[in-house]
Structure formats: structure tokens, C-alpha cells
Amino acid sequence: MSELPPCPECKSEYSYEMGALLVCPECAHEWNPSDVDLSEDAQKVIKDSAGNILADGDDVTIIKDMKVKGSSNTLKVGTKVRNIRLVNGPGDHDIDAKVDGFGPMNLKSSIVKKA
């Protein structure tokens, strides 16, 4: 069985060939395998509010108060978030983390600073 590359849009592993194109059954994206840039992940650098490059496993702190949707509590300035995981999702939230007292949540890199 040949190994086909994952979908460049949703990263699904279930791509299949249809003629000269590859197709993703999950998001219906069609692409030419020769057009996909393999160094795509190297180009996506996620930086914090101060311009420091973030990596998986870094510790960050929150730089401004923010309301948490679905909760009456607010996330305060200086809250430390440990062991972040960077994600390249469709939205603008690019950090997946577990915040003490709030649980798992997605954060924007523009509201954190590397600790």
C-alpha cells in the first residue's frame, strides 16, 4: 500500500487518488500532489506578543485580563500556563493548553508572553 500525503487543509490521513489529483474525504479538498510545499510547517512560526518564537512544551503567561466564554470567571494577567501545544487550526487560536482553574482551552498567541 502506498503512503499518500495528508490533506494540506485539515491534515486528514485518509486522502485518496482520483485521477491526477488527491482528494480528502473529510473536507472535500482536492489538490495536485506536486503543488504542495513540503516545508509548509517550517514557514509557520508562531510568536508571542513580544515577538519570541514559541515551541511545544513552553510555559507562557497571560498579558491581559480576558473573559472566558461559558464561565463567570475571568483569566487574570500573570496567569501561568504550562506545557503549551501549538496547533494550526482554521481559526486564529493557535495554542492548545490546560489552564489551572479553567481546564483545557485554546488561546491566541497575541495574548501570551513566553515565561
C-alpha positions as CSV (number, residue, x, y, z in Angstrom):
1,M,0.0,0.0,0.0
2,S,1.4,3.4,-1.0
3,E,1.7,6.2,1.5
4,L,-0.2,9.3,0.4
5,P,0.4,12.7,2.0
6,P,-2.1,14.0,4.4
7,C,-4.6,16.8,3.4
8,P,-2.9,20.2,3.4
9,E,-6.1,21.8,4.6
10,C,-7.3,19.6,7.5
11,K,-4.3,17.3,7.9
12,S,-6.6,14.2,7.5
13,E,-4.6,11.0,6.8
14,Y,-7.4,9.5,4.7
15,S,-6.6,11.1,1.3
16,Y,-7.1,9.1,-1.8
17,E,-6.2,9.4,-5.5
18,M,-8.7,10.5,-8.1
19,G,-7.0,10.7,-11.5
20,A,-4.1,13.1,-11.2
21,L,-5.4,14.7,-8.1
22,L,-5.6,13.8,-4.4
23,V,-8.8,14.2,-2.5
24,C,-9.6,14.5,1.2
25,P,-12.9,12.7,2.1
26,E,-13.3,14.7,5.3
27,C,-13.1,18.3,4.0
28,A,-13.5,17.6,0.2
29,H,-10.3,19.5,-0.6
30,E,-8.7,18.5,-3.9
31,W,-5.0,19.2,-4.7
32,N,-2.2,18.3,-7.0
33,P,0.5,16.4,-5.1
34,S,3.3,18.2,-6.9
35,D,1.9,21.6,-5.9
36,V,2.1,21.0,-2.1
37,D,5.0,22.6,-0.4
38,L,6.6,20.0,1.9
39,S,8.3,22.7,4.0
40,E,4.9,24.2,4.9
41,D,5.4,23.7,8.7
42,A,8.8,25.4,8.6
43,Q,7.1,28.5,7.3
44,K,4.5,28.8,10.1
45,V,6.3,30.3,13.0
46,I,4.1,31.2,16.0
47,K,5.3,34.2,18.1
48,D,4.1,35.6,21.3
49,S,3.1,39.2,22.0
50,A,6.8,40.2,22.5
51,G,7.9,38.5,19.2
52,N,9.6,35.5,20.9
53,I,9.2,32.2,18.9
54,L,7.0,29.7,20.7
55,A,7.5,25.9,20.7
56,D,5.6,22.9,22.1
57,G,6.2,22.5,25.8
58,D,6.9,26.2,26.5
59,D,5.5,27.9,29.6
60,V,3.7,31.2,29.0
61,T,1.9,33.9,31.0
62,I,-1.3,35.8,30.1
63,I,-0.6,39.5,29.5
64,K,-4.2,40.9,29.7
65,D,-7.4,40.0,31.5
66,M,-9.9,38.2,29.4
67,K,-13.4,36.8,29.9
68,V,-13.8,33.1,29.4
69,K,-16.8,32.1,27.3
70,G,-19.2,29.9,29.3
71,S,-17.7,30.9,32.6
72,S,-18.4,33.8,35.0
73,N,-14.6,33.9,35.9
74,T,-12.0,35.9,34.1
75,L,-8.5,34.8,33.2
76,K,-6.2,37.3,35.0
77,V,-3.0,39.0,34.0
78,G,0.0,36.9,35.1
79,T,-1.7,33.5,35.0
80,K,0.9,31.0,34.1
81,V,0.1,28.4,31.5
82,R,2.4,25.4,31.4
83,N,3.3,22.9,28.7
84,I,1.5,24.5,25.7
85,R,0.9,22.8,22.5
86,L,0.9,24.7,19.2
87,V,-1.9,24.0,16.7
88,N,-2.5,25.2,13.2
89,G,-6.3,25.3,13.2
90,P,-8.6,27.1,10.9
91,G,-9.2,29.9,13.4
92,D,-6.9,32.4,15.0
93,H,-6.4,30.4,18.2
94,D,-3.0,28.7,17.8
95,I,-2.2,27.5,21.3
96,D,-3.8,24.5,23.0
97,A,-3.3,24.4,26.7
98,K,-4.7,23.4,30.1
99,V,-5.1,26.4,32.4
100,D,-5.2,25.7,36.1
101,G,-8.7,26.5,37.4
102,F,-10.2,26.7,33.9
103,G,-9.3,23.4,32.3
104,P,-8.4,22.9,28.6
105,M,-8.7,25.8,26.3
106,N,-7.4,27.4,23.1
107,L,-5.5,30.7,23.3
108,K,-4.3,33.3,20.9
109,S,-0.5,33.8,20.8
110,S,-1.2,37.6,20.8
111,I,-2.3,37.5,24.5
112,V,0.6,35.4,25.9
113,K,4.2,36.1,26.7
114,K,6.9,33.4,26.9
115,A,7.8,32.8,30.6
